[in-house]
Amino acid sequence: MRSTMMDYPLVLPSILKRAKEVHPHKEIITKWHDNSIQRLTYGDFYKRTIRLMSALRKAGVKPGDAIATFCLNHSVHLELYFAIPSIRAVLHTINIRLFPEQLTYIINEAKDKFIFVDKSLASSIEKNLSQIHGVQKYIIIDDKENIPLPNLPNSILYEDFLKTGDEVENFEPIDEFEAAGICYTSGTTGNPKGVVYSHRSTYLHSMSICMGDALNIRESETVLPVVPMFHVNSWGIPFAAVMTGCKLVFPGKHLLGAALAELLESEGVTLTAGVPTVWNVLYQHLKKTKYNLKLHTMVVGGSAAPRGLIEGFEKEFGISILHAWGMTETSPVGTVSHLRGFMNEWEDEKRYSYRAKQGVPVPGVEIRAVDDQGKDVPKDGKTPGELLVRGPWIAASYKSGESPESFTSDGWFRTGDVVVLDEFGYMQITDRKKDLIKTRGEWISSVDMENLVMADPDVLEAAVVGRKDPVRDEAPVVFIVPIEGKTLDAKKIHDRLKDHFAHWQLPKLDDIRSVSTIPKTSVGKFDKKILRKQLEE
């Protein structure tokens, strides 16, 4: 029997058009660098996005061209989120925290044609112009930072570029499997890998996270995404917000402590999302200063929120932390840790233990955990296995075709995370298959750091592991065995690392430690489990 359903394409222009038709009066708020507040309606946003689409076409952007953004969270970035895919070009959101070598690599690998860049961030592009190839135009967004305009070749201010377009609707048909955007992994081993999202995957991901058992983004909420729009598309929240028509608040650079608390209060934010580091700073500030907040939910991802933070926000401020898990390869939301109805009757100890887990898969995603032989492990909450995941917004390959071992022949993605699953299907990450360190929600490769340290002629061996850190989540610790007759010069090692790692990735001087030997496994590898245990003790 044939289906009688319409062949309705799942594409981003459908979300954009809904903004105009259903909720043109709702607000989009941006707090710029100079503390000024910009207020647009979704109707204004639609008109500006239509004009931007026209300007891009007139400037020579063709279907399939990669158009990059190097921006913080603001309304202009949202216009780019929709205008670029709506003309069948590909939105490439660049992580502004990348080290220069990674930054230039992904710009060149993606073949970015234009780069839209915040004025306050443009110096990072300026410093690396000699290594960037193929970019034809730079469009500078005035984010109200009191600094001179950057000296970028063939550049134009965003508002001037916008004026070159016409406010005329022109939507050409789009195949829902066409590329809508591209995000790159953090490059934990080797160069970053590109994950290309389709219109269909982005649309379905947006619908899923609007569900009550996911992030519950709905029209009645006021949503402020702290998670950067360059970090896996701000976890898909901007797309979902426009889909539902909720009031949307962009914080710009105002992400910590008092500045964030004041914006949460003044705009009546009810739902926000970000990494634990941000919420730890906010928690400490709220304990000192009283605010009249309407905030009821904080979505936490990037790394696990400490259980004490979960309890503190709920008991002291009535704010619920909602754990979520995902990766660049999962668009990113894969699991969310809502309590089941019957769990609300449990004692606090058991409830909070479940709130601290990464949760169950959102509708549309399947997960399993397998042992080294590829067999499913028992769902007993104790037996570890590697997490595998699949679904309509899960990557089936990388842009470059690298790492085929990450993708199984029967359609699963191997995450590299080691997890346990319990009888209710809740997942908890217990370890990482590769020795990665996550700081401020971003990955650091311990192997890359070790190789650089061991390139020093005075170093015999070096091993890098992560230690728990109240601000950074994890911080790297470098254990070094010097060459016989030599002593450790921590500052020299630190200076060497500064040439290859961003400042937020660096270990503290006190965390560069001299040891007489590094423990090894039976096959001669560094036994990092022992090093971690020593740090814990």
C-alpha atoms as one frame of an Amber mdcrd trajectory, in Angstrom:
protein
   0.000   0.000   0.000   1.356   3.432  -0.929   1.536   6.280   1.543  -0.995
   9.095   1.132   1.222  11.671   2.876   2.615  14.812   1.219   6.286  14.976
   0.304   6.984  18.028   2.471  10.716  18.899   2.540  12.270  19.353   5.989
  14.323  22.473   5.268  15.356  25.551   7.245  13.395  28.112   5.161  10.236
  26.458   6.530  11.296  27.461  10.051  12.140  30.976   8.877   8.773  31.429
   7.153   6.965  30.207  10.268   8.652  33.010  12.230   6.997  35.558   9.977
   3.592  33.899   9.824   3.077  32.694  13.397   5.057  34.866  15.803   6.264
  38.076  14.088   5.671  40.098  17.276   7.950  38.058  19.578  11.270  39.567
  20.666  14.929  38.849  19.945  17.207  40.652  22.412  20.944  41.273  22.080
  23.246  42.820  24.678  26.202  44.309  22.817  29.722  44.929  24.114  28.945
  48.507  25.222  26.002  47.201  27.338  23.444  48.619  24.915  20.318  46.509
  24.382  18.977  45.861  20.886  15.360  44.758  20.523  14.085  43.194  17.303
  10.872  41.350  16.591  10.840  38.101  14.667   9.161  40.135  11.925  12.195
  42.462  11.832  14.480  39.443  11.877  12.659  37.909   8.907  12.976  41.062
   6.803  16.681  41.442   7.584  17.314  37.775   6.797  15.530  38.055   3.428
  17.664  41.091   2.608  20.816  39.207   3.682  19.922  36.314   1.387  19.695
  38.774  -1.500  22.987  40.461  -0.592  24.774  37.108  -0.494  23.456  36.134
  -3.910  24.421  39.498  -5.417  27.924  39.085  -3.965  28.320  35.842  -5.898
  27.526  33.161  -3.325  26.457  29.946  -5.057  24.817  26.741  -3.781  27.377
  24.633  -1.935  29.682  27.547  -1.060  30.916  27.519   2.539  30.270  30.828
   4.326  31.942  31.142   7.724  31.027  32.994  10.885  33.553  34.048  13.539
  31.113  35.501  16.028  29.668  35.487  19.524  25.960  35.109  20.344  23.899
  37.930  18.878  21.032  38.676  16.498  23.253  39.116  13.426  24.646  35.637
  13.955  21.053  34.364  14.004  20.384  36.083  10.671  23.406  34.261   9.235
  22.163  30.966  10.701  19.134  31.146   8.416  20.166  33.252   5.419  23.161
  31.119   4.428  21.385  27.716   4.316  18.265  29.302   2.787  20.210  30.143
  -0.402  21.659  26.595  -0.419  25.073  27.711   0.818  26.685  26.036   3.850
  26.924  27.719   7.261  30.366  27.156   8.829  30.481  28.324  12.453  34.138
  28.661  13.490  35.184  28.062  17.088  36.879  31.327  18.143  38.906  29.463
  20.797  40.889  27.382  18.342  44.655  27.636  18.267  45.872  29.417  15.085
  47.030  26.228  13.357  43.586  24.652  13.786  41.828  27.892  12.859  43.609
  28.239   9.539  43.309  24.520   8.849  39.518  24.436   9.061  39.050  27.667
   7.067  41.167  26.236   4.284  39.722  22.724   4.534  36.130  24.019   4.386
  37.084  26.346   1.475  35.287  29.266   3.086  34.344  31.905   0.498  33.303
  34.695   2.883  33.937  35.161   6.601  31.563  37.194   8.774  33.566  38.335
  11.795  32.829  40.341  14.943  34.931  43.493  15.156  36.147  42.490  18.638
  37.363  39.093  17.355  38.906  40.166  14.061  42.481  40.372  15.386  42.624
  36.557  15.461  41.877  36.521  11.735  44.262  39.423  10.993  47.203  37.646
  12.648  46.751  34.581  10.449  45.924  36.130   7.075  49.084  34.794   5.459
  47.969  31.226   6.223  44.351  31.668   5.065  43.609  30.866   1.422  40.629
  31.405  -0.834  38.557  33.830   1.259  37.178  36.476  -1.091  35.460  38.848
   1.330  35.371  39.704   5.025  32.172  41.191   6.449  32.735  42.955   9.769
  29.978  42.987  12.385  30.070  46.032  14.645  29.508  44.471  18.077  29.900
  47.905  19.751  33.391  47.232  21.081  35.290  50.531  21.370  38.208  49.598
  19.120  39.253  50.598  15.589  38.002  48.627  12.603  40.297  45.752  11.620
  42.505  45.864   8.551  41.082  42.936   6.603  41.313  42.706   2.797  38.196
  43.331   0.716  36.138  44.008   3.833  32.814  45.743   4.374  30.693  46.514
   7.429  27.748  44.172   7.885  25.074  46.873   7.795  26.553  48.276   4.569
  26.623  44.774   3.078  22.995  44.273   4.119  21.980  47.421   2.225  23.169
  45.848  -1.039  20.347  43.298  -0.803  16.667  43.581  -1.628  13.808  42.878
   0.757  12.163  40.470  -1.689  11.341  36.843  -0.948  13.190  34.421  -3.191
  13.205  30.834  -1.969  14.352  28.234  -4.458  13.572  24.533  -3.897  16.001
  22.720  -1.582  16.569  18.986  -1.308  16.305  18.212   2.420  19.456  16.064
   2.211  21.551  19.017   0.986  24.194  20.412   3.319  22.963  23.201   5.601
  25.947  23.595   7.904  29.322  22.274   8.916  30.947  22.077  12.352  34.412
  20.793  13.150  35.449  18.603  16.047  38.076  19.909  18.456  40.898  18.042
  16.736  41.809  15.873  19.689  43.917  13.543  17.566  45.307  15.099  14.424
  43.434  17.824  12.593  39.797  18.714  13.372  37.218  16.702  11.454  34.293
  18.287   9.655  30.742  17.080  10.284  28.264  18.232   7.619  24.661  18.681
   8.769  21.793  18.437   6.289  18.621  20.529   6.261  16.724  17.381   7.241
  18.961  16.513  10.190  18.898  20.094  11.487  15.110  20.327  11.151  14.516
  17.001  12.922  17.018  17.831  15.672  15.207  21.141  16.241  11.841  19.393
  16.525  13.255  16.835  18.930  14.786  19.273  21.406  11.492  21.191  21.555
   9.878  18.094  23.100   9.051  18.014  26.795  11.284  15.007  27.374  14.192
  16.770  25.665  15.052  20.467  26.262  11.381  21.546  26.253  11.911  24.709
  24.205   8.431  26.177  23.709   6.794  29.485  22.862   6.106  30.467  26.478
   9.789  30.301  27.475  12.373  33.067  27.425  15.593  31.386  26.351  19.151
  32.625  26.770  21.827  30.389  25.213  25.148  30.888  26.987  26.624  27.994
  25.011  28.363  29.707  22.079  26.722  29.765  18.682  30.092  28.575  17.320
  29.949  25.468  19.538  27.904  22.833  17.650  25.383  25.517  16.640  24.698
  26.441  20.268  23.370  22.890  20.737  20.697  23.627  18.116  18.877  26.032
  20.447  18.699  29.021  18.032  16.988  26.902  15.360  14.527  25.462  17.888
  13.803  28.892  19.374  12.861  30.343  15.979  10.783  27.234  15.273   8.701
  27.691  18.431   8.745  31.483  18.669  10.034  31.825  22.205  11.566  35.104
  23.313  15.284  34.786  22.561  18.010  36.615  24.507  21.613  36.803  23.278
  24.260  37.744  25.869  27.158  38.678  23.570  30.279  38.685  25.751  28.332
  39.052  29.018  28.607  35.450  30.186  29.792  35.403  33.782  28.669  36.386
  37.263  26.968  39.740  37.728  26.678  40.602  34.015  24.877  37.346  33.270
  22.701  37.485  36.395  21.538  41.015  35.580  20.538  39.991  32.055  18.732
  36.890  33.317  16.763  39.086  35.700  16.049  42.071  33.434  14.743  39.947
  30.539  12.873  37.419  32.663  14.831  34.442  31.303  13.237  31.090  32.163
  15.571  28.626  30.419  19.292  28.839  29.739  22.057  26.497  28.594  25.823
  26.272  28.953  28.817  24.412  30.365  29.261  23.823  34.130  32.045  26.402
  34.471  29.603  29.230  33.745  27.045  27.936  36.229  29.636  27.458  38.952
  30.613  31.138  38.686  26.946  32.178  38.631  26.192  30.001  41.652  28.925
  31.667  43.699  27.625  35.092  42.673  23.988  34.310  43.484  24.995  33.256
  46.979  26.348  36.777  47.572  23.787  38.905  45.683  20.019  38.574  45.578
  18.160  38.655  42.250  14.535  38.215  41.307  14.993  35.451  38.750  12.292
  33.627  36.812  14.814  31.013  35.750  13.589  27.444  36.250  15.928  25.323
  34.101  19.638  25.307  33.281  20.669  22.856  30.563  24.205  21.613  31.218
  26.439  19.920  28.667  30.044  19.864  27.511  31.097  18.076  30.688  29.380
  16.681  33.755  27.947  19.079  36.322  29.112  18.328  39.875  26.357  16.830
  41.951  26.880  19.506  44.620  26.118  22.194  42.042  22.918  20.399  41.016
  21.761  20.202  44.621  22.818  23.757  45.431  20.885  25.399  42.597  17.739
  23.407  43.324  17.717  23.733  47.129  18.893  27.331  47.390  17.358  28.943
  44.292  14.695  26.540  43.002  16.537  26.149  39.682  16.713  22.722  38.072
  19.901  21.646  36.304  19.091  19.446  33.327  21.975  17.218  32.264  22.393
  16.606  28.543  25.030  14.799  26.496  26.119  15.061  22.907  28.989  15.532
  20.473  29.686  17.379  17.247  28.850  14.107  15.512  25.388  13.995  17.175
  24.300  17.540  16.160  24.733  17.493  19.284  21.893  16.477  21.637  21.839
  12.716  22.198  20.624  12.150  25.756  18.873  14.199  28.441  18.489  13.326
  32.117  14.897  14.101  33.073  13.581  12.177  36.054  10.712   9.797  35.355
   7.428  10.572  37.110   7.816   7.806  39.685  11.346   8.959  40.526  10.068
  12.196  42.053   8.921  10.151  45.039  12.414   8.835  45.674  14.611  10.092
  48.500  16.968  12.959  47.648  20.046  10.755  47.615  18.707   8.550  44.834
  17.081  11.400  42.910  20.277  13.414  42.751  22.300  10.396  41.729  20.053
  10.134  38.650  20.096  13.869  37.997  23.890  13.611  37.796  23.716  10.992
  35.033  23.739  11.880  31.340  20.240  10.439  30.952  18.271   8.591  28.306
  18.263   9.103  24.529  15.940  11.799  23.228  13.201  10.670  20.805  14.855
   9.833  17.497  18.136   8.585  18.962  19.159   5.046  19.893  22.103   4.140
  22.120  23.852   0.945  23.171  27.021   0.010  25.036  29.280  -2.776  23.786
  32.317  -4.637  25.087  35.597  -5.174  23.238  33.992  -7.997  21.239  31.131
  -5.778  20.106  28.542  -7.494  22.310  26.002  -5.457  24.268  26.879  -5.178
  27.947  24.252  -5.796  30.651  22.097  -2.836  31.693  23.068  -3.227  35.332
  24.539   0.203  36.014  27.925  -1.421  36.626  29.271  -3.099  33.491  31.160
  -0.613  31.278  31.024  -0.558  27.512  31.764   1.797  24.643  28.818   4.023
  23.783  27.394   3.593  20.269  24.665   5.860  18.915  22.519   6.218  15.789
  19.652   8.359  14.549  18.562  10.811  11.827  20.860  13.583  13.070  23.895
  11.390  13.841  26.867  11.607  11.478  27.400   8.690   9.108  30.861   9.898
   8.039  33.258  12.821   8.272  33.547  15.390   5.497  37.076  14.239   4.708
  36.205  10.540   4.864  38.733   9.993   7.676  38.322   7.699  10.691  36.164
   4.984   9.136  36.675   2.979  12.342  34.313   5.430  14.078  31.422   4.255
  11.916  30.288   0.633  12.066  29.163  -1.366   9.054  25.673  -1.740  10.537
  25.084   2.002  10.929  26.269   2.959  14.425  28.660   5.735  15.450  31.353
   4.745  17.954  31.639   7.677  20.388  34.810   6.599  22.204  33.062   7.231
  25.545  32.959   4.434  28.078  29.584   4.280  29.827  27.302   2.164  31.995
  23.574   1.745  31.318  21.070   0.931  34.059  17.742  -0.876  34.150  15.813
   2.313  33.298  18.015   3.056  30.280  19.959   5.914  31.916  23.480   6.384
  30.643  26.430   7.553  32.731  29.886   8.257  31.305  32.558   6.595  33.434
  35.677   7.143  31.380  36.976   8.191  27.980  38.369   5.639  25.661  41.086
   7.987  24.557  43.088   9.952  27.087  41.504  13.322  26.465  41.229  16.230
  28.850  38.183  18.497  28.772  38.660  22.054  29.973  35.953  24.746  29.758
  33.890  22.390  27.621  36.655  21.906  25.036  38.992  18.957  24.460  42.775
  18.890  24.883  44.848  16.094  23.392  47.177  14.667  26.026  49.165  12.888
  23.303  49.865  16.115  21.399  51.021  17.770  24.614  53.217  14.812  25.530
  54.892  14.809  22.131  55.739  18.498  22.390  57.178  18.111  25.883  59.229
  15.085  24.894  60.687  17.045  21.988  62.707  18.947  24.602  66.245  17.505
  24.653  66.323  17.543  28.460  63.180  15.366  28.752  63.312  11.578  28.842
  59.621  10.798  29.263  56.414  12.768  29.702  52.819  11.818  30.436  49.831
  14.150  30.597  46.594  13.494  32.492  43.732  15.671  33.682  42.993  16.681
  37.239  39.695  17.998  38.537  39.548  21.783  38.611  36.711  23.873  40.116
  36.839  26.477  37.329  38.086  24.639  34.243  36.389  21.272  34.946  39.698
  19.575  34.141  43.230  20.928  33.925  46.264  19.209  32.396  49.050  17.923
  34.641  52.400  17.100  33.021  54.605  14.427  34.618  58.198  14.609  33.368
  61.216  12.356  33.815  64.293  14.502  33.012  67.364  13.180  31.251  69.902
  11.953  33.805  71.925  14.860  35.117  69.303  17.430  34.061  66.693  19.193
  36.175  63.197  20.225  35.174  62.798  23.790  33.948  59.008  24.168  34.226
  58.973  27.653  32.724  60.840  26.475  29.627  58.331  23.657  29.165  55.458
  26.089  29.688  56.907  28.474  27.079  57.261  25.600  24.613  53.605  24.663
  25.074  52.523  28.297  24.656  53.732  28.155  21.057  51.348  25.323  20.246
  48.379  25.505  22.633  45.848  28.220  23.383  46.118  29.908  26.785  43.046
  28.129  28.154  44.621  24.760  27.310  47.886  25.342  29.179  48.853  23.691
  32.478  49.788  25.869  35.429  53.482  26.002  36.273  52.799  24.021  39.461
  51.180  21.316  37.319  54.418  20.668  35.426  55.999  18.124  37.768  59.316
  16.305  37.879  59.189  12.579  38.736  61.809   9.841  38.811  59.688   7.388
  36.841  56.312   7.105  35.119  54.297   3.937  35.831  53.743   1.681  32.848
  51.386  -1.107  31.876  52.475  -4.623  31.030  52.930  -3.658  27.380  55.061
  -0.627  28.147  52.424   2.102  27.829  52.101   4.867  30.397  49.637   3.752
  33.056  47.565   6.900  33.366  45.073   5.273  35.721  47.796   5.248  38.383
  48.726   8.867  37.693  45.100   9.939  38.040  44.788   8.005  41.288  47.890
   9.728  42.633  46.360  13.115  41.805  43.084  12.199  43.518  44.947  11.109
  46.630
